[in-house]
Amino acid sequence: MRALPRRMSTLLPIAFVLAAMASVQMGASIAKTMFLFYYLSTALPYTLEMYALTRLPARTFGTLMSIEPAFAALIGVVYLHE
């Protein structure tokens, strides 16, 4: 039963890509890029967090999750100049 959410998180964006391709004359290369962008920005980090949750002690994992927004803000300041 745990595999169902993982499959859904992978298959759901395909429906959105297909809908976008139907409404706009979009090539297959753009659709592949959209799916790759989705996967790398959403599904991959979530999968890695779940993997780390099983390997790290709860205290360490909690600390890392607590400082994640601070690192995101730091990256926004340094790389995006926001």
Residue pairs with C-beta under 8 A, 6 or more apart in sequence:
6 47
9 42
9 43
9 46
10 39
10 43
13 34
13 35
13 38
13 39
14 35
17 31
17 34
17 35
18 31
20 26
20 31
20 34
21 31
49 65
52 61
52 64
53 61
56 64
76 82
